[in-house]
Amino acid sequence: MSRATPGTPPTRQDRRRLELEQRREQRRSAREKPAASPLRSPMVLFTAGALIVGAVIVGIMLLGRPVPPSVADLLPPGHEIPAGAVANGRTLGAADAKVTVEIWSDFQCPACMNFATELEPLTISGYVATGKVKLVYRDAAFQGQRYEYDESTEAAAAARCAADQGLFWQMHNWLFANWNGENEGAFAADRLRAIATAAGLNLTTYDSCMASGDQQTAVGNETASGLAAGINQTPTLIINGAKIVGSPNNFADFAMILDQAYAAAP
Amino acid sequence: MITRRVPARPLLGIHPAIILAVLDVIGLLVAGYLSVVELSGDVPSCGIISGCEEVARSPYNNFFGIPVAVFGVVLSVALLSLALAWWKTDIYGLLLGHYALSLVGVIFDGWFLYVQVFVITKVCIWCVTYEVSLLLRFLIALIVYYRQPKPEPA
């Protein structure tokens, strides 16, 4: 066994021995080098980081998720229906009252809300409860028509569902008390449900009434019939056949109109 | 290791970054449309398929008062930048960045799809289009990662 010395060319045996030594050295260094942990793989680190960031974002969304509105979030109406004002569906007042006021209205319309919360309570206590006037509510649900979820129609349908339970005017008062802009979600489905609860409706009956879609169709039909009759602005009042477009400025003006209609009635 | 340049293995005969970039542009267009419409105070149109309006008007559609579509734009721009940078440089970490960022988006979109189906009970077709594009981007980045030669550790 000879080793190659400087100046002499290495023999085949020398080269073979050198190769074997190199291989042994490689194997030794491979054994000594710690195996790379799969947890230190960039893919694992990137995945873990992404999962943590994603979970944090979803966690923030969960913590900040909106809670369905409850009755406690609603404003109560400023007035009650007086005992002398008898309700029959969407009509309030004595059937034989000499003056009939048809109110073509939209629960989303701000002028209708002003009429309903300011002039209507005084009218009910001063004229309806005394048997002189009866109010008849009509749907002119225009304001939400260009939206897929039509808040005007849905609110009007909710009021009709309340009428089925003998609570139209209570629902009417709660709806207008909780008016909050047009097509801004004031009458989103869950808020309407909270309003229905506040107005004292049986929710199971209310839910099936709203789900059937019949009242929404009825609202649409009445709105269309009003349009055909020239009702294209809300509120429009028809007092014994005489049309008043828009809400009177104040109760004194409105009382004068009612008094004249009462005096002129047979 | 992640800063190493590793030539990409072609997918469908082209650099996979181009496929990711195309999907990023689709996502950007969808999120951009939704953002412009929602920031202008309107609601997106779904055509004959209903549901977009309810989802857009839902309080779940906002994150700190900003429509989620705006975050979709930001995410798509970031992903597009990563895809283009990877295409031009072949830096391995950019592929991983695209993968990880699209995974964050997929997690959020999973939550948002759950909200649409089970909470709002309406599905916005624009949102679903974005969600599908994001899922594809994530899956493609994952497939590309497994096909891609890995850089040797230093």
Interface residues (C-beta under 8 A of the other chain):
Chain A: A36 P42 M43 F46 T47 G49 A50 L51 V53 G54 A55 I57 V58 I60 M61 R65 P66 Y147 E148 Y149 G185 A188
Chain B: M1 I2 V43 C46 S50 G51 C52 E53 E54 R57 P59 Y60 F63 Y92 G93 L96 G97 Y99 A100 L101 L103 V104 V106 I107 F108 W111 Y145 P153
